[in-house]
Amino acid sequence: MTYELAQVNISRLKYPLSSPELKDFVDGLEPVNAAADGADGFVWRLEGEEGDATDIVFFGDEWIIVNMSVWRDANALTAFMYQGQHRELMARRREWFEHVAEAMTALWWVPAGERPTVADAEKRLLHLREHGATPHAFTLRTSFPERAAAS
């Protein structure tokens, strides 16, 4: 069986999305999403009614925004994350998002063609927070090969 890499990352907003403090972030969403959609190794991303995922509630908290996507592998995800406008926005994340000590990002392998749900992502993130990195949920720093998904 072939697998693809699912990822979820969440952030807790410091200000409402409509605030002037978040204008640069909100203005950057569409171009960054378009860059992701065209990136080598990109498979899928979670979208709400507006074409991004800012209207999707995660953990029942309207101050949390979610980004969830599926990639060919960790190399494709990493290549996208650290280049272009995505990198520029990441560099400013402390301006827009609360600092949270617990894990806010989780990765896991899904069978090719499977699209994770928000409920799946919440469970994976909670698992990572409780158990640390395992083949069920991990990070880029402590990853597991796709063959671990089959076990």
N, C-alpha and C positions, 0 to 999 in steps of 0.2 A: 504494500500500500504506500502511496505517496502522501507526504504531509506538507503543509504550509504553516508558516509562523504567524500566529495571532498575537496581537499586542493591544493592551489597554493602558492608557495613562489618563489620570485625572488630576485636576487642579482645583483648589478652592479659591474663588475670586475674592479680591480685596474690595472691589467696587461692583456695582451693577453693570451688566454688559452695555447698557445704554449710556453710561457715564462718560464724561470727557477723558477721564483717566485711562479708560480702556479703548479709546478711539483707535490708536495705532494697532493694538492687538486685533480688534474687530476688523479693521481695514485690511489686515494681513491675512485673515482667514481664507478668503476666496483664492488669492494667488498661491498661497501655500498648499491648499487643497488641490488646486489645479496642477501644481508641480508634483505633488504626490501621485495624483492620478496618472501622470505621464512618466513617472519614474520607472527605471528598469527594475523589475522584480515586484512592482506593486500589483496586488490582486484585487483588493476590495477595501472600502472604508464605510463605517457607520455614518449614515446621513439621516437627519430629521427633515422636517417639512421645508426648511430654509436652505437645504443643500449642504449644511454643516451639521454638527451634532450639538450645537449650543442649546437647543430646546429639549434635549433628552435628559431626564432626571436620573441621577445615579445615587445610590444609597439613600434615596428619599430626600436628598438635600439639594435645593434649588441653587445653592451657591457653588456647587461642584459642577464643573464642566468636564465632559468626557471626550476622549479621542480613542477610537478603536479601529484597527485595520488589520488586514492580512497581507503578508508578504511571502515571496518565494522562499526567503531564508534570512538569517540574521545579517549577512553581509549586505543584502539589498536594503534592509531597514536601516542599518547603520550608515550606509552611503547616503541615503536620503536625509537622515537626521542631522548630519553634520556638514551640510552644504547649503549655499544659497540663502533665500529668505527665511527658511525654517531655522537655520542656525542663528540668523540675526534676531528672530523673535525669541528663540530660546535664551539668548544672551540677556534679554530684558525681562525674563519671567518673574524676577523678584519684585519688579515694579507693579505687576498686575496680580500676582497670586500669593496667598498666605504660605508661609513656611510651615510644613507639616513633617513631623518626625517619622511617621509610619510610612510604609511602602505605598507609593502612588502609581507605580508602574508594574505590570506583570506581563509575562510572555508565556505562551504554551503552544504546543503543536496541535493542529487540527487536520483531519483527513482532507485532502485536496478537494475543493468544491464546497466544503462545509463553511457556513458563515456563523460565527459566534453571536449570541444574543447578549444584551446588557446583563441579564441574569447570570449567564455563563461568566461574564467578565467580573461581576461582583463576587461570585464564588471563588474564582481564581485569585483575585486580589486578597480576599479574606484568608484564603489558604496560605498564600505567600506570607502574609502578616503573622499568621499563627505558627507556621512550620518552617519558615525560611525557604530558600530555594530548593525545590524538588523537581522531578520530571513533570509533576502536575502543574506547577507554576514557578517561574524563575525570572531572572533578570538577565540583561546583556552581560553583566559582570560575572554572573554565575549561571551559565546556560547549560543546557543538556541537548544532546544530539536528537534528531527526529526519531531515531530508532528507539529512544527511550519512551516515546509516545505509545509504541506498540506493546510495551510491557505493563 
